[in-house]
Structures are given as C-alpha cells and as structure tokens.
Amino acid sequence: MDVYIPPTLILKRTMSTRNEDFVCLVRSQLSSKLFVIRGIYLHSMNSVQLNALTQLRKLVDQLEHPVLLRHFKIDQGIANKCFIHSEYCELGSLESELVQRHEDGEYVDELLIWEYIAQLVDITLFIVDRIGVESVDRHFFLYRFFKPSNIFLCENGCIKTGDYGFFNPPTQRTEIFRVRKWINYVAPEVFRGQASTLRSAIFSLGCVVYALCTCTDPHLFDIGETEIVPPRVSPSLVIPVQYSLALRTLMHDMLKVSPKDRITFNKIARHKLVEEARYRVRVKQLGHQQYSLPIINEPTKLESAVHYEMSTTEVNSVNVESQQQQQAESLPVLKHRIINPVITEKGVINPHGHQLYFLRTAGMPKKYVQKYKSTTNVLHYAASTRNLDLLERRLDFAGGFDDDGRTALMMICVEVGFMKGLKVLLEYEARKRCKNIYKYERVISMHPNALTIAATRGSLEFVKELYDMEGADKNPDGLTPLMCAAINGKLEVVKFLVVKQSRLRSPGNKTALMHAAEHGHTRCVETLCAWEIGLQDDNGMTALMLAAINGHLGCVRQLCNMEGNMRNKNNLLAVDLVNATRYQSIYRVLYDVEG
C-alpha cells in the first residue's frame, strides 16, 4: 500500500510497510526534530481491534516511564488512517546492534545484559501496576511480546521500548512463506493458539537474553517445507562460557516449555543482580558520567569559617554535595551492600577485580562515540549507517579518528561507499591521514589519505571526487594512489590516474608499471606501457624483469618486445634472471627474444 502522512510533516525515510500499517521517520515543517509516525489502516481492523485502539488513546496519557518511548499523540487522520506519533532513537534498535556485534565477533558485557533485563522487567511491572493486565487488550503486544527490533538504544547507555501494534503471532495455520524470523521469540503455547499472557512474555524475554549473549536469534522452531513444529521440551540453549551461572540459570528458568514452570516478573525483579543493575540504570538516567556511591545517611557538615566570606571553591563543593544528596534520594534502596568501586583507566574495578563499566557511554553501538573506552565518534557511526541527517547535525565531531586511526571520511570510502556523506565531510576532513598502517588485498600503505584508500579499493567515483583536494599529497611511504591501484589491479582507477601521476617513483625508484608487472596485472600493464615503458629502478630492474622473476607469463608476453635485451646493473638480461626449471614457458618466451 502507498505510504501517506499528514501534509504538515516531511518524510525523511520509510522504515517499514505492511498490509496493516507502516512506519516512517518524519519531521515537522516548523522544526528540525525527528520523530516516528506509525500509520494504521483502520479498514484492516475488526471491531474488537477498533475498540482496543480507542482504549489505547486513553492509556497513553497515563503511561510515562524512562524506559517507555514517549508517544506525543494518537489521532485519526484522513484517508481512514490512525497516526501514532512517538519518539525517535538515533542509535537504532538492539537488533541492528547485535548484527554489528556478530559481524565483529564482539559480545555484550554481562553487566549490560543485567541492566537490560532490569529495565524490561521494570517497565512490564509498571504497565501492569498502572493499568492492570485485564485493561490491555490481547491484540496489543505491548509488553506481552519482546524482540530485539522493538528495543531501542539511548545515548546514556539505557534502552527504550514501547512499540504499539497488533499482536498477530504465527500459529499452526499460518502459511510458511508468511513466517518471519521473529517466530523464534514467540512462546510455544501462543503458537498453538492460546492467548498471550505475562508468562508468554517471560518466554520472549528469555529469547532476548539468549540473543544478547550470542548476538544471534534463537532457533527454537523446526521450520520445514510443509509445517512448523514448536519446541515440545524446554530448550537447552548454550551461551558463551564467559557469562555467569546466574545468568544461564535465569535464562533457562524463562525458557521453560510449560508456562506454569517459568519464573515470574516479580521474582526476577527481586533478584540480587537485577537490583544492582536497576541501581546502575538509575545512576545513568540521573546523568552520572561515572559511577559514584554517595553517602545517604550522613549529612554534609560544614566547618565554621574563619573568614566572613566563603571562597568560590567551597561554595561549589557545597552545591555539588547537595546535588548528590538530591540525586541519591531518588535512587532505589538496595537490600544488600555494593562494593565500593575503584575508578581506573580501563573502567571501574571493585576490590575483587571484576570490571564494572559504569561509564556514561556503556551500551552505545560500537561505531558510536565511546569516551574513556574508544576514540570512535558519532560521525563514524553516522557514516557506517549511511545516516546523512545525523552526519550533517554532528559535524562538530569532524576530524576525529577511530580505533584504527581512520576518519569518518576514510570510513565512508573504505566500508560504506556513501557519496552524499563524502561530499559533506570533504571540506572538514580532506588531507588527513590514517594514523596506522592500512592493509587491503596486496597493498600495505603507511599513513595513507582518503584518496589512496579509495584508489586501493578501486572506488573510481570517490577517486574522482577526492583527487582535486588530495591529489597533490604524497604518502610518507612513497606509494602514490596510482601505484596502489596498480598493485591491486584496479584497472578503471589506473586509467583515470595514469594521466595525472605517471612516471612518479616509489622508494627504490619503482614505477606504477613495475608494481603492476610484479603482481601480474596484465590489463594494467597494457595501460601503463604507453607512459612508463623502458624505465629502470635503482638496481636497473625493468618491469619485464620483475614480471619474469615472479612468474607472470601474460605480463612477460606484453613487455618482452618493448623491454627485451635491457640489462640491469649486474649486466643481466631478463632471461638470465628467470628460473628456467620453475617457469619454463616464460623462459622460452624470453629466450626467443633475448637468447
């Protein structure tokens, strides 16, 4: 169906479309603030669902929680549609973060998993306490069904959820081609046709815990060609060994196949590790940049002043202490003692040596700014996700380097191929060099710029865009962009750069033709012959000799008639240098010319 939004809004991106609804990223014409709008087609709803939607309009005003996405309004627009306006999280969903971590082979820290569990449990109990289980219609999956795509990351390291919609889970009667991967987050009894309950939400939460530990979806259902078979016994899912026994036990208690055997939300909320995680989450939500445990029971005592006027330092100290007391009053009371941590460069470590990441950046995506732990900034995250809007709004981070020593401009050239982002960053990050050694295919370049990286990877469009700004810069190792393209055999880039950078020399006086011949790129050799034929390096070696020594028959045939009978500093011909036993074909070709 066509996506329609109110005329007062500007469409930025369509996030998903279905027969029942669509989700778009929009902004108002009067401001630049982004938010999400979900359009629900009323004609696709039955009478029960329409009544539930009417009830939802009343419930949203009663729901306000730090873990809950803010919903600005729910109104009925034109064209028989209902629009739900909600908050937009720039860091994206937990699903995309887990996919990125799976590709990088990086697991989620266990303390962060406990914090996610605490937040999901707290918001569920909050909803139940505020409106009651019976008041939430069974067709709405709000806090009856959890999956990573409905959990969103925040900049303070916490999460938010609150995806309103109709829960139409796959059942035994569902066609197999309509089944999506989130079937693995559905409780078995719901798949068999029973109504979703808080017990079924516990099962979904257990699947989310497994996904957090392994960065992959649980495969609980046996999906065949003709039928789908749900699990008949409690699944014995295995998580990596670095996670504690307490987390494993909790996950298995959630994934019991029988609903009555599963652990309850109230029992999870009383778990000691969940209580500690709730405390840390509250600290993050209050804006602490690093973990501190203020003394609550002992009020601050001021010494009598010798002078009549108090110094500015003392006034600031009193203000800080009073602010800490106010924040401490809003923190949850722990039933047991937390070991006072020790702040170090590597994080927060308690006397038993267990690392605690209480920094304000914990939980952010890997490609996002991670102060104290990483040099990667927000522009690298925006570049890697092709988020042009975020890129344009955070240009104050331009010029920063990631852990590999690359700028966002280099990351765009290397990994994403984001031309619009490159044009935005060009005036801010041009002529900067990678801080580390860059390796790609056969090229090993020392501190290259973005042009060299683009040429190395064969990105012709980026080479053309970058050449005017960085074409005159020479790499510290002496390799030009033309040489890097010739080494990796990027023919189109070689054709573009040969007019501009031919006859330049790398250390040892090698030309781009010599590099191409040495690595056996016949087409590149053919292009470079017209510009660099007949040249020799410091040892008197020609491109023909390098091709013969390395056993590249095609290049030898291309060069033998043009560089045959040339001698190096030791007065040797190419035929004298080739291994006649190993490269018999090359030896015969050279012998016919130079023998």
N, C-alpha and C positions, 0 to 999 in steps of 0.2 A: 504494500500500500504506500501511497505518497505521504511524505512527512510534511505536516502542516503545523506551523507555530503562529502565535498571535503576531499581528503586524508591528507591534511595539517592540519586538525582540529581534535581534540579529543572530542568525545561525552561524556558529563557529565550526561545529563538527557534529555529524550524526554518529552516535556511539553504538546504537543497535536498533534494529527494526524487527518486529514480529507481526503476526496477524492480529494480536490483541492490543499491542501498544508499541511505542517507540520511545527512545531516549536520546536527547540531543544536548549538546553543550551550547549555551547561548549567552548573550549579554544584552543588557538594556541599551536602548539608543541614548539614554541620558547619562549613563555611567559606563566605566570600563570593567566593572566587577563581573566575573563569570559565575554562572550557576547552571545547574542541571534542570532540565524540564522533561518530565515524563508525560507523554500524551497517551491516554487510554481511550480506545474506541468503544463508545457506550453501546453501539449496536451489537458488539460481540459479547455482551454481558447478559446474564439471565436476571430474573427478578431478585433472587437471593443476593447476587453479587452487587446489584444496584443498591439494595438496602445496606449492604456492608460498606459500600463506598460513601453513602450518606452518613453512616455512623462514623466512618474514618475522619470525615471533616471535623466532627466534634471532638474526636480523640486527640488529634494532632495538637490542639491548643493546650491539652493537659500534659503533654509529654515534652519535657525539657531535661536533658541529661548530657554530660560532657562526652559520652560515647555515642550519643544519638546525633545523626545528621540533622541539621536544622532544616525544617520544612517551612518555607515562608508562607505559602498559601496553597490551598486546593480549591480550584474554581472550575466551573464548566464554561468552556469556550464555545466558539461557533463550530459549525460542521460536525455536531454531535460528538464532541470530544471533551474529555476531562483532563485538565492540566495540573500536574503536581510540581511545584517549584521547590527545589531543595538545594542544599549547599554543595559546592564542588571542591573536591580534594585534589590539589595539583599533583600530589605524589602518586596518584593512581591507586589501583586495587592491590590487595595482597596477592592475587593470582599472578599478576604481571611481575611482582617482586620475586615470587617463588620460581617462576620460569627463568628469570635472570640469574638467580642463585643456582638453579640446577645447571644452567649452561656454564657458569663459572666454577662449579664444584664447591660452592661455599654454603655452609649450613647456618641455620638461625641459632643464635645464642640461646641457651636453655632458660636463662632468666627472662629473656624477652618473651619466650613462649609462655611462661607462667604469667607474665603481665597481660598477654593477650587473653589467656584463659580467664583471668580475674575480671577483665573488662567485659567480656562476653557474658560471663555469669552474672555480673552486677547489673548489666542492662536488662537481662532477662528477668531477674527478680524485681527490678524497678518497674518494668511494664506490668508484671503480674500484680505487684502491690498497688500500682496506681489505678489500673482499670479492671483487674481481675481476669482470670482465664476465660470465664464464660463470655466476657464482653468482646473478646476478639473473635471475629468470625473465622471459621475453619478454612475459608477460602483464601484468607490472607496469610502469607507465610512469614509475617513479621515475627521474628524470634521463635518461630516453630521450625525453622529450617536454616541451617548455616552452610555457607560455602565461601571459598576464598574470593570469588568475584564480587560478593556482596559486603566485603570487609575492606575498608579504605585506610590508607596510611596518612598520618598527620606529621607536621614538621616537628612537633615536640616529642616524637617517638611513640605516641599513643595511636590508637585506632579509632575509627568511627564506623558505624553500621546504621542500617535503617532503610533498607530498600523495600519500599512498599510495592506490592503486586499480588496477583492471584496465584496461589499455590496449586498448580495442576500437575502433580507428580506423575511420572510414568508408572503405569500399572501393568498387570499381566495382559491386558487387552491392547496396550499401546503397540503400534507398528514399530518394528525395529529401526526403520530408517528415520523415525522421529526421535529416537533416543539420543540424548547428548551425554557428554562426559560427566555432567554433574549427577547422573543417576547413582554414582558411587557414593554420594553424600545423602542418599535417601534411606531411611530406616526400612528394614525388610517388611515390617507389618504395614507400613504405608504403601509399599509397592503391592502388597496383597489386597489393598482396598480399604484398609482401616483408616479412621480419621487421624490426622496428625495431632500429637499431644506434646507436652513438655518432655515426656520420656523419649519420644522420637527425635526431639530437638537435641537431647543428650547424645544420641547416636550420631547425629550430624556433627555435633561439636567434637566428638571423638575422632571422626574422619578428618576434621580440620586440624586437630592436634597431630594426627599422622602426617598430613600434608606439610605442616610446619617443620616436622622433624626430618622428613625425607625430601621435601621440595618437589614431590610428585603426588598425583592423585591416587587414592587407594582403589584397588581393583577388587571389589567385593562381589560384583555380579558377573555371572558367566553369560556373556552375550554371544549367542550362537547365530546361525543363519536363519533359524526359524523361531527361536524362542529365547527368552531371558530368564535365567534361573537365579533367584536371590540366594544369599547365604543361608544355609539351614542350621549351622552351628556357629558359635561365637568365633569370629575370625582371629587368627593368631598372627597379627601383623608384626613385623620385625622392624624396629627403628635402629639407627646407628648406635654404636656402643658408647659414644661419648655422653649420651643422655642418662640421667639418673634412674634408679629403680623406682623412685616415687612417681616420676613422670610416666614410665612404662605401665606401672600398676594402675594409675589413674586412667590412662588411655584404654586399657583393656576393660576396666570397670565401666567405661562409657559404651564400649562396643559389644556388650552382651546381646546375644540374638533375641533373648526374651526381654520385653520391656520391664517387667517387674523385677528383674535381676540387676538392672542398671542403677548406677549411682544417681542421686538426685542433685538438683542445682543447689539446694540448701546445704547439703553435705559437702559439696565442692567448695562452697563459699566459706565453710569453717575450716578448710584445710590450712595447715600452718604455712605452707609455701605460697598458697593463694593469698593469705593475709599479708604476708611480706610483700608480695607482688602488688597488692592493692595499695599498700603504703607507698611504694616506689612510683606507681602510676599517679597517685595523688600529688606527690612531690613534683613530678613533671608537669602536671596540669596547673600547678600553682606557679610555674615558671622558674623553678630552681635550675640553674645551669649546671650545678654539680651537687652531689648528694651531701646533705648535712643533717644531722640529727639534733635539733635544738633542745635545750633543757626546758621542759614544760613546767615542772613542779617548783623550780627555784626562780623566783622573780629577780629581775636585774636590780642590783643595789648600786647606787651612785655614791661615790665618796664625797665628802664635804670639800668644797672647792676652797683653795687657799686664796685665789683671786676672786674678785667680784664678777668678772666676765669669764665665761666658759669659752675655750678655744673652739675653732671650727671643727677640728678633728674629733673632739669629744662630742659635739652636737651630732655629727654624722654617725658616730658609734652608737649613740642612744637611739637614733632613728632606725638604724639597721637592726638593733636588738629588738626594738618594739615591733618592727615589721615581721621579724622572725617569730615573735610570740603570737602575733595575729594569725600568721600562716599555720603555726603549729596547732592552734585551736581548731582549725578546720580539718586537720589530718585525722584519719581513723586511728582509734586506740588499739594498740597491739596487745594480745593476751600473753605474749612472751617477749623476751629481750632480743633485740637485734644487736649483733656485734658491731661495735663502732668501727667504721672502715678507715683505711689509710689511703689518702689520695696519692697516686703515683703517675708517672708519665704514661704508663700502659693502661691506666684505668683506675678502678677503685678496688683495693685488695684488703680483705679482713685478715686478722691475725692467723687464721688457718690457711691462708694462701689462696682462697677461692676468689677468682676475679669477678667483680661486680661492675657492670657497665651502667653507671647511673648518670652518664653524661647526657646532656640535652639532645644530642644527636643520635642516641641509640634508637634503632628501629627504622631509620631512614633507608631508602634504597641505596644500593651500593654506589650508583653513579650520581649520588647527590652530595651536597656539602656535608662533610663529617669532621667538624672541628675537633681537635685533640687526637683524632684517630686517623685522619686521612687528609690529603690536600685537595681531593676532588671537590669541585664547587658546583653550584647549581647549573652553570652553563654546560658542563659536561653531561649532566642528567638531561637537560633540555635537548642537547644535540643528539644524544643516544636515542631519545624517544621521538625525535622529529617534532618537538613541541615549539613551533615558531612563536606562539604568543608568549610563552614563558621565557623564551630566549630574548625577545625584544624588551620584556619588562625587567630583566635581571642583567642588563649589560654592565652594571656596576661591578660584576664579578669578572669582567673580561680581563684576560692576561694571566689568569691562574693556571697552574699545572696540576695534572692528576698524579697518581702514584707512579705511573710510567713515564712521567716527565713530559706529557703532551698537553697542549692547549686544546680548548674546545674546537678551534678551527682545524687542528690536526685530526681530532677525533671524527669530525664530520667527514673529512677527506678519507680517512682510513677505514672507518667502520660503517658509516651510515649512507654516505652519498647524498647529503641533504644540501642541495644547491641554494635554496632560499636562505637557509641558515648561514651558509658560507658568505653570501653577499652581505648579510647583516654584520657578520663578525670581521669581515676583511679589513675594514679601516681600524679596527681595535686590536687585532692580533696578528696582522701581517708582519713578516720579517722576524718573528720569534722562532726560536729553535728548540727542538726537543732536548731535554736535559740528559737523556740517557741514550744508549745505543739502540738503534731501530733495526729490526730484522724482519725481512719479508722475502719469502722464496730464497733466491740466491744472493740477495743484497744484504750487506751488513754495513750500515751507514752510521757515522759518528755525528751526533747532534744535527740531524737534517732539519730543514724547514718544511712548511706545508707543501710547497711546490715539489720538493724532492720526494716526499711521501706519496703525493698524488701520481708523480711520474713512475715511481717504483711499482705502484699498484695498477698502472695503466689506465687511470681515470682521465681521459682526454679532455672532457668538459671542464674539469677542475684545473687541469694544467693550463688551459687557455685563460681561465678566469684569474688564476694566480700569477701568471707569467709577468704581467705588467708591474706588479708590486714586488715580486721576489725573484724575477729572472736574473737580475744583476748580482744577487748574493751568491757567494761561493761557499760550499760546505767546508768545515775545518779539515775533513779527511781528503779533500780534493776531488771527490766524486761529484760530477755535475748531474742535474736531472736527466740529461740525455744519456749519460753513461749508465745510470741506474735503470732507465728504461731499456737500454741495450742489453744489460746483464740479464734482465728478466724476460727479454724477448717481447716487449710491448710495442708492436710494430706501429700502430697508429700514433702513439706518442713520439716514437722515433722520427716518423715522417714530419711531424709538426716541429720538433725541436732541432732537427739537423740543420735547418736553415739558420738558426739563431746561435747554436752552440757547437758547431763543428770545429774540428782541429784544436779543441781545448785538450789539455793534458791533465791526467791524474798523477799521483805520486808514482815515480818510475817512468814518467813520460808516456804512459799508455793513453791511447785514444779510445773513443767510443767504439770504433770499428774493431780494435783489438779486443775489447771486452766482449763484444758480440761474437767474434770468431772464437774466442777462448771458451765461451759457453755454448757454442753450436747453434746459434740462431741464424739460419741461412737467409731468411727474408730480411732481417735487419741488416745483415752483411751486404745484401744486394742493394739496399737503400743507402748505406753509408759509403759504399765504394766510390761513388762519384765525388765525395767530399774529402775522404781521408786515405785514399789508396796510396801505397808507396811509403808511408811514414814508418819510422822505427823508434823503439823505446831506448832507454839508457843502455841496455845490453845489445842493442842492434836487432832485437827481435821484431819481426813483422807480424801482421795479422795472420798470414799464411802459416808461419811457423807455429804460432800459438794454437791455431786450429789443428795442425798436423800432430802436435805433441799430445793434445787432448782427445784425438781420435774422432774428429768431426768431418766425415767424408764429404757431406754436402758443401760445407764451407770451403774445404780444400779445392773441390772442383770449381767453385765460384771464383777463387782467388789465384789459382795456380798460373793462369795465363797472364795475370796482371802483376803479380809479385814473385813469379818464378825467377830463379837464378840470383836473387838478392841474398847477401851474406851478412851474418851477424858479426859481432866484434871478435869472435873466435874464428872468423873466416869459414863458417859452416853454412851449408845450404839447408833448406827445409828437409830435403831427402836424407841428409846426414843426421838430423835430429829425431826423425820418426823411428819408432820401434818396428822394425820390419817383421818381426815374428808376431807381434800382437796386432798390428794394423797393416795387414798385407795389402788390402785394397788401396789404402792411402799411399802406401809405399809404391805400388805400381803406377798410380796416377802421377806422383811426383817424379818417379824415375823416367817416365816418358817425357817430362818437361825439362828436368834438370840433370838426368843421368848422362 
